[in-house]
Structures are given as C-alpha cells and as structure tokens.
Amino acid sequence: MSTNADIIFDSLESHPLQNLTIVQLKKELRFRNLSLTGNKNDLMLRIVEDNIKRKNEGTLDELNTLRMQYFNDEETLSDRNLLMEIESLRKHVELLNNSATQSPLPMPPPSQIDPNIAAILSKLMETQKQFLERQANSNHIYK
C-alpha cells in the first residue's frame, strides 16, 4: 500500500516534489544513499533521476517497501530513545529530590555569583521548595 509520500517520492517529474522542504528531500536522499549537496532543484532532480532509473530496472515498488520499513524502524528507534531519556531524567529527578531532602548543596559567597545566575538559582530553589511542599502535602492526603 502506497502512502502520499510514496506517490510523491516515486514521481517521474520534479513538479510534485516542489511542495517538499529541503529537509524532507535530504531525508529521502539519505535513505537512497544519494548525495545531499546542491540546491532544492538539484535535490529534486536527483530523486527524479533515481526514480526513472529504478522504474527502468523494475525496482521502484521495492523502494516503497524498503522506505516503509526504514521509516517505521526509525520511528521505533526514536520512541525507544525518548523512553530511555525519560527514564534517565526520572532517575535524575529522584536523585535530586533525595539529595535535596538530605542536605542542600554548599553555596559560594554571594559576591562570587553572577547576578543573573543568582536570580536563576533563587527561582530554581523556590520552584523546588514549592514542588517538595506539594509532594509532602500530597503524601499526607493519600496516607
């Protein structure tokens, strides 16, 4: 089953490719292992030339199947990476919460801190304090 993207990328003319961005064209060229250099017209022409070559060889339909597998695998990998990143951040927040309740980090004397950084740190500490208070209040509610 072909998607709209397959139909556009299987075009034997450059006109349907006009609506695509350079990023989309380069992504398709990268998938086909073709050169990514040149302006938009060069990129479109390279795809069209590859389509004509594949049509003559009888491999254009095979390209659709490979494209679907490639981009599905790419999305799955991206989802997996996001889940790993979320889990890593969750553990980091948990460590920060545990260390915040045990002992605060030592602060250098105020004269050594850039005023902009001091303002950011103050805001961060206030936000963390509010978060811990909410967490403590919600723990009391559920107990």
N, C-alpha and C positions, 0 to 999 in steps of 0.2 A: 504494500500500500504506500503510495507516494504522498508526501505532505506538500504543502505550498512551497516550502523551502526547497524540497527536492525538485519540483517543477521549475522553480526559478533557477536553481543551480544547474539544471540539465538543459537550460536554454542553449540553442544554437546561434542566438543573436545576443548582442550586448544590451539591447533596449530593456528587457525585463530586469536586468541587473542594476539599472540606474538608481532604483529606489533603495538599494542596499548601502550600508555605510562601509567605509574603508575597513573598519574593524571586522565587520561581517565577511567582507571579501577576503581579507587576510586570513581569517579563521578557516575559511573554505580552502584557500590555497595551502595553508599549513597542513590541513587534513590530506590534501592531494600530494603533499611533499613537493610543491612547486615554489618558485621564487616569490618572495613577498615585496620585492622592490618595485618602485615605479609609482606613477600617479594612478588615480582611480581608473582612468581609461585603460592603462596598461594592465591593471589587475583584472578588470572585466574581460579584456581581450584574451588574457592568459587562460581564464576559466572557459571562455567560449572555444578557444583553440583546443583545449584539453577535452571538452565535450565532443567536439567534432571528431577528434582522434579516437575517443572511446566509442563513439557511435559507429565509426567505420570498423573498429575492432570488435564490436558487439559486447562491450563491457560497461556501457553506460548504466544499464539496470543494476548490474552488480555493484556499481558505485553507490547507489541508493541504499542497498542493504548494508554495505560497509559504513556509510555515513550514519545510518540509524544506530548501528551497534556502537560506533565510535562515540557519538554524542550522548547516547544513553550511558555508556561506561563513564564518560567524562562527568555527567551529572551525578552519577552514583558516587564517584570518587570525590566530587565536590561536597556532596552531602556528608560523606564519611569524614572528610576533613573538618567540616563545620561541627559535626558532633564531637569530634576529638577536641577541637578548640573550645567548645562549650564546656566539656568535661574538665579540661585543663583550667579554664577560668573559674569554674565552680570550686575546684580544689584550692585554687589560689585565694579565692574569697574566703573559703573556710579557714585556711591558714591565717589569713589576715584577721579574721574575726577572733580566732583563738589567741593570736598574739596580742590583739588589742585588749582582750579581757585580762590577760596575764600581766603584761607590763607595756606601757607606752614606749615608743622609740625615743631615745635621747634627742633633744633639740639643741642645735648650736645657739649661742647667744644671739639675740635679735639683731644686733648690729652687723652680724655677718651674713644675714639673709637678705637677698634682693627683695624689695618691697612687693614686686609683682608675685614672686614665688611665695612670699609670706601670706599674701591675700589668698592665693590658691590653696595653700596649706590650711589656712584658717577655715576656708569654705569646705574643704575636704574633711577636716576634723569635725566641723559642725554637722555635715551630712552623715558622717559615720556615727556620730553621737546620736543623731535622730534615728538612724537605722537600728542601732543597738537598743534604743529605748522602745522602738516599735516591736522589735523582736522580743524583748523582755516582756512587754505588755501582751503580745500575742501568746507567749508561752504561758502566762498566768491565766489567760482566757481558756485555753484548751486543757488545763490541768484540773 
